[in-house]
Amino acid sequence: MWNERYNEAEYIFGTEPNDFLKDEFKKIAAGGKVLCLAEGEGRNAVFLADQGYEVTAMDVSEVGLNKALKLAQDRGVEIHTQVADLADYEFGEVQWDGIVSIWAHLPNLVRRYVHAQIVAALKPNGIFLLEAYTEQQLTMNAVGGPPATQKERFGSLAVLRAELAELEEITGIERQRMISEGTRHQGLSAVVQFIAKKR
């Protein structure tokens, strides 16, 4: 599915980083190792690499990651890529200064599997940064987020706090904000923003 979506010259989510990440990335230790989950066409990974981070972009779509490598080349930076499925992805232990999840909307079982690995995978003081659509998005006149038939994929602050309770919360909010990311994310949208640190 994602190979088909990404198989066009246009970057469907644009080439600029997510606004929340752009505002908050400095909470991750300068020059650290960062893992970008479900990174698609690479705009966030390339931005972080341009800020001096050592970045690994993982995604299920080889087509998307090939576009990520091209974007990195165009911007004069280097990123690592891994074609993998989050349903069985191995995060490693005490490996990452930052783990970034932007619009990675997962079914319940996969989400719990991913969250269970994040604490162990982060280094001490490592940062987990996430932005996701909430179910309120279904009532908004905006483009973006899972369809109504996949409500379990929406994010919520309550779920993040419950499943990542071992991390120290820095930022946790559900809010509405304007989004303009390519053709696939547009308009006043309902999101959850979450940043937490490994104690």
C-alpha positions, 0 to 999 in steps of 0.5 A: 500500500505505502509503496504505491502511495509513495511511487510518484515524483511528488513528496506527498507529505512535503519535504519540510519537517513536521512543525512540532519536531522542528520546535522541539528537536533540541530536547534530544542531545546534540549530535545524538543517535536518532531513530525515526519510526515509519519515516516514509519519504524522509523529511524529518530524518533529513531535517535532523541529519541537517542539525547534526544528528546521526539518523536512522529512518525506518519504514515498511516502504522501500519506495519511500525510503529511496525518496528519503535517500534522494532528499538527503543527497539533495540536501547534502546530508547522510541518513541510514535507512532500514526497510522493516515492519514495526510489527516485528522491528527490533529497537535494540537496547540503550541505543538511541538518544532520541526516538521520533514518531510522527504520524505513525498510526498503529493498530493496538497490538503493534502500538503496544509492542512498539511502546514496550520496546521504547524504554529499553531502547533509549539511552539514559536521558533519551527522548521519545517525541511523538505527534499523532492525530486523535479521534477528534480528527474525524470531526474536523474539516481537514485532510489527514489521519486514519479512516473512520474504519480504523479508529484504534489507530488514532493517538490519545494522551491517556494511552501514551501515559499508560503505556509509557509510564516508565518515562518522565513526561515533559510535554503531553497535550491534545490540541487543535492546530493548523497543519500544511504538509504536502497534499496529504496533511492539510487544515485545522487538525486534532492532534496529540503531542507527547515528549518524554525522557528516560529517567 
